[in-house]
């Protein structure tokens, strides 16, 4: 399987990248992306069991569930992609889980190792935060990451999140010890002020 796929809809992140809805239509390419990164993902995310990799059928089922959640307004599932001729090469993911009643969300993301350091995650998360605090109408977005995930913590700080606390032994990995999580929070008014300041500088 290849990480390259056509896309019916994209949200540009500049000339060199875009966000693509993570639906069953891109299941095979998404599966290929997962398999290429599974071992390193299992290090950071307890949802990835290194001893039991996700099958294509399981990926299709998960994408169907995420698509339904999107229609219900409780999730925004997207893949990060770069141009590959007329098609797109999937290189990472960004997701927003939404609690409509509380007007809050939790954002998560990861990127293929070969595409780290290019600013793709920062641009992707920025685009999702614009939607979260704009059309979706959230008041607060959280970001949680492992204490030793320096890259993820750097993204949080770069985008104006406030480190709010440590959740001790909050994460249980399938074949390892429990791990701590750092919680970051960002409020709608903080994001608006940050965007206004950035616009004034440019």
PyMOL commands that set and color helices and strands:
alter all, ss='L'
color gray80, all
select helices_A, chain A and resi 24-44+56-72+113-115+120-133+150-158+188-201
alter helices_A, ss='H'
color red, helices_A
select strands_A, chain A and resi 4-5+11-12+18-21+75-84+87-99+104-111+140-146+162-172+178-187
alter strands_A, ss='S'
color yellow, strands_A
deselect
rebuild
show_as cartoon
